[in-house]
Amino acid sequence: MLRPFRFAVQSFNADAGADWTERARRVEALGYSALHLADHLLGPGPAIERTGHPTQNLAAIPAMAHAAAVTESLRVGCRVFCIDYYDPLVLIKSAMTLDRLSDGRLELGLGAGWLAEEYAAAGIEFDEPRVRIDRLADVLEGLDAFRAKGLAEVSNATLSWAGFEGTPKPVSKPPVMIGGGSPRILRLAGAKADIVSLNFNNRSGVIGRDGVRSSSAEETLRKLEWVKQGAGDRFHELEIEIGAYFTFVTDDPGEPLTGMAAAFGLSEDAMREHPHALFGSVDSICDELERRRERFGISYVTVGDSVMEAFAPVVARLAGK
């Protein structure tokens, strides 16, 4: 049975005050299910320029709290929190507080981190992927203990908690989103997440051809197999999400399609069917999303805030169906 479609907006460059308030309200008014931030620390400068990643003006936790406060039903999230940027207990307690104060509207994205230059610029040690992913698994154990009844006692390689109960408890169990593009992280997501975000394999530590080419249609099928290996019998319970980073809603997609294909060294056919890209009219994009849901099980699609208005007719047609 196919899951109904959900759609979210991810925002990077909103400013504080009225701009962020209006953006959150507009996302809700357009019918999107959720508003996500990313979790990056760096403002403009040579460090972020070397990564190819956009800057992020607002810190995720207070921006999420504000967005929830100025909307009525919009879910709020971070796609995804980098656990290495926080003390795990502080992050989990903050997230559960946000869920309670928003009356259960949190989507909790957690990740192992990947942007090497950001780690270096902030003076944070950038461990090899195996170590970072194992640390994420430890933090997920802490999350379970914090939300459970009784004392939140955890002893693993990352956490040593004893003698306290986790409070506040969430209103309900906020869905946990985990994602990535490597076998190890996707097996963990399959085992522990509610929402699995299929993403680039960011082994290079920057955004570029390597990551995009690691996320073709064929590679996405491989990623789903890794998710299934981790999930086992619970795979059918998972919601599969993807970021449509390259979205062009237009009746004449030839120019952007050609440009994107050339930029990433792909054929136009490969770029057209790339799971992180959407090119074409509202009708053709709706048809393509339904095809991808059939092929990959992807029912949850996130677009950037720069295209949220143009993409809104797709949301109006498909959300909940």
N, C-alpha and C positions, 0 to 999 in steps of 0.2 A: 504494500500500500504506500502510495506516494505521500510525503509530508506536504502540507500547504506551504505556499511561499511566504517568506518574511523578507523584509528589506530594511537595511540600516544605512545611516550616513556616518562616515568617519571624517572628523574635522581636525585640522592641524593649526591653521593660521588665524583663527578668530581672536579678536582682542577682548579685553575685559569689558564689563559694563554692558551698555545697551546692545552692542554688536552681538555678544554671546547670548544675551537674553533673547533677542529677536531670532537668532539662528536656531536656538533650541525650540522656540515656539513655532517657527516656520517648519522645521523638520516634523514636528508633531502634526501640524495642520496639513501637511502634504501626505500624511498617511503612513509614514515610515514607522517601523516597530521600535527602533532604538537609535540613539545617538551615541557614538563611540568617539573617544579620543585615542590617540596613541600614547605611549609613555616614553617620551624622549626629553632630554634635559637641556640640550644645547641651543643657544640663540645663534644669530648670524656670526660668521667668522670662518677662518680657514679649516677648523676641525670638521664642522658639519659639511662644508663645501667638498671635502675630500671623500665624503661618503655617498654623495649623490642623493641624500635624503633631505626632505623639506624640514625647515625649522618648525618647532612647536612652541607657540607663545604662552600657552596656559598650562599650569600643572594639572595633572589629570584629576586627582581626588577632589580639590575644591571646585574645579570646573564641572565635574559630574554632579556634585552636591547642588551647585547652583542651577544646573539644567533641570534637575529633578524638582527643585523648589519652584521653578517658574513654569512648569508644565503639569499636566494632570495625569496622563496615562503613559507617556513616553518612557521606555526603558532606557537606562543609562549604563554605560560600560566603558571599559578601556580595552583596546584591541592591540596589545595586551600589556598588563603590568609586567615590567621586568623585575623579577624577584631580587636581583642583585642590587637594585637601587634602594632597597628598604630593609629595615629589620623585619623579619617575617611576622612577628607578633603584632607589631605596629600596623603593618599592611593589612593583616587579617582583621584586626579589631576595627580599623578604619572602614574596611569594606563592609563588615557586618553592621556597623553603625549607619553607614550610608543606606544599606538595605532596609534597616528598621525605619529610618527617618523618611525614606521615600515610599514607605508602605509596600515593600517587596518588589521594587522595580530595578534591582541591580542585576546585571549580567557580569559575572566575574571572570575576566580574561586574565590568565596567568601564563607567563612565558619565561624561558631560560636566558633571554638576552642574546643579541647577535651583532650589534653595531660596534665594531672593534674601536673605531676612532672615538666614539662617545665614551666608552670605558676609559680609554687612554686620557682623553681631555679632562675627565672628571677624577682621575687618579684612582680608578677602580680596577682591580686585577681581573684580567680577561682570561679565565681558565679555558681549557680545551672543552669542546662540546660535551663529551661524556661526563665531565665533572659538573658542568652547568645543568645538564638534564637530570643527573642524579640528585642535585640539590633541589631542583624543582619537584621531583618526586618526594623528597623529604618534606618540603613545604606543604605539599598536598596532604601528606599524613597529618601535619599540624592543623591544616584547615578542617579536616574531618574531626580531629580531637576537639578543636575549639567549638565546633557546632554541636557536638554530641552532649548528652546528659552526663553529669558528673564532672570529675576533675579532668582538665586538659593536660594529661601527662603524656609526654612524648620524649623518647630518647633515640635519636638516630645520629647520623654523621653531621647533620646541620643543626638540629634542635635539641635542646635539653630543657624541657619544661616540667615543672613539678609544683604541686601544692596550690593550684588555683583552677577555678572554673572559667571557661571562656564566656564572656559577656560583652556586648549584648548578643542574644541569640537572634538570628535573622527571622524576618516575618514568615518566610517559607524557605525552602532550600534554593538559594540563588543558583541558576545554572552556571556551571563552570565551563569556560571556553579555553581550550588549549589547541595550539596549532603549530605548524611548521612544515618543513619539506623533507626531513630526513627520516630514515627508518626508526631510529631510537625515539625521537620525540613523537612521532605519529603512533607508534605502538603504545607509548605512555598515554597519549590522548585517547586512544581507543579504550584503554583500560580504565581511565579515571575521569574523562570529561563527559559533559552532557552535550556540548557543542564542539565539534572538531572543525578547526579552521585550516583548510588546505592552503598552504602558502609556499612561497619560494623556498628552495634550499639555500639559505643565506650563509653558506660555509665560507664565502669570500669576505664576509664582514662589511660589504658595501652593496649598494643597489647597482645592478648592471646586467650585462648580457647573460652572465653565468646563471644568476637567479631566475631570470625570465625563461631562459631556455630549459631550465630544470623543471618547468611547470607546464609543459606542453600537454596536449590531450592524452598522449600515450603515457607520459610521466605521471599524470594525475591518476590514471588507472592503477599504476604501480603504488602510488601513495595510498590509495584506498585499500589495497591489499595489505599494506602495513597496518593501517587502522584496524582492519578486520582481524589481523593476527593478535593485536592487543585486546580487542573488544570481545572476541569469541561470541558467545550466545547473545551478548547485549548489543551487537552491532545495529540491529534494527531499531534500538531505542535512541540512537545517536542522531543529532541534527547536524548536517554537513553544511558548512558555511564557506564562502570564498569571497575575497576582495576583487571586485571588477575594477582594477586600477586604471585600465585603459578603456574608458567608455566614451563613445562618440555617438550621440543620438542625432542622426542626420539622414535625410533622404539620399544624399550623395556621399557615401563613405569612402570613395576611391582615394582621395588625397590623404586623409589620416591613416587609412589602412596601408597605403604604400609607404608612408613615412615611418610608421611604427615597425613595419616589417623590415625596412632597411636599417633602422636603428638597432634592432636586435638580431640581425642576421638570419631572419626567417623568411620563408616563402610567404606570399600573400595568403595562400590557402591555410598555412599553419598559423599565421597570425589571426586570420578570421575565426578559426575554431579554437584559439587559445582560451582556456577557461578563465583567465584573468582579464579578458578583453571582450568588449561588446561594440560592434559597429553596425549602424544601420538605422532604419526607421523604427518607430515604436512597434509596428506590427512585426517586423523581422526580428527585433530584439526579443519580443515576447515569445515568438516561435522558437528562437534559439535557446532561451532559458528553459522552456518546456522540454526541449530536446536534451539539454544538459541534465535536467532533473531525471529524465528517464535513463540516461547513460551513466551518470556519476552519482545520482542521489542528492545533488546540490539543490537545496530548497531555500537557503538563507544567503542572500546576496548583499554585500556592502559596497556602496559607491562613495566617492569623494564628494565633499560639500560643494566643489566647484561645478558639479553636474547634477546636483540634487533637483533643481528646478526642471531641467530638460528631461530627467529620468522619471519625474513624478507621474506622467501618464502610464508608464510601465507599472509603477506601484499601484496606481488606481485600478488597473486592469487585472493584475495577478495576485495582489496581496490577499492572503487567506484562501486562495483557490488551489 
